[in-house]
Every structure is written in C-alpha cells, then in structure tokens.
Amino acid sequence: MIKVTDQNFKASVNEGLVLVDFWAEWCAPCQMLGAVLQELDTEKTTAIQLAKLNIEENPQMTHYFNVMSIPTMILFKDGKPVEKIAGYHPKEVLSEYLKNKAAQLA
C-alpha cells in the first residue's frame, strides 16, 4: 500500500486504477477499514493499487476532493476520480467491489 501526500498525489494516482483511502489516526472506523485494506493489499487479488492519505497531514487534496467525512475512499483511473465510497465496509464487500471495478474499468 502506498502512502499518498499532497505533494505526491498526482504522480501516485496518474496511472492505472488506484483506490485512495482518506483517513485520520483518531478515527476508529478508519482504523478498522485500514486493517481490511492492508489485508486486501497483501492478498493482491486485483490490479487496483491501494493507497492511504492522512487528511490531517494532507489538507490540500482532502479539500480539493471535497472529503467531508471519513473514512472516504476515492477510486481513480489514470488520475481521474471515478467513484467515491464513504464509510467502513467489511473485507468481503470491498474485495467484491474491487474485483468488479477492476474488471469493469480494465
């Protein structure tokens, strides 16, 4: 899983499919989602690259993409946002979502 910042954001999501998790240390649902994403990243079941962006350390991109609540995930294809997903989702749901999106957007 890659760490995305305000400085490297465009380069990090510029190519292929990238799911960026907007999160914060103090957010319990973010911590739960982070663990799920880490498991999915380890399993590498899709071609979608997983990334994390800490909203408190990176307010510029958080504001630019109008992230109003966390956790929020945004799926990018070749640098363009495709879909925004809010809230915590269990591993099975996210895994299925990523497989479907990878097939659909490939």
Secondary structure, DSSP 8 states (H G I E B T S, - for coil): -EE--TTTHHHHHSSSEEEEEEE-TT-HHHHHHHHHHHHHHHHT-SS-EEEEEETTT-HHHHHHTT--SSSEEEEEETTEEEEEEES---HHHHHHHHHHHHHHH-
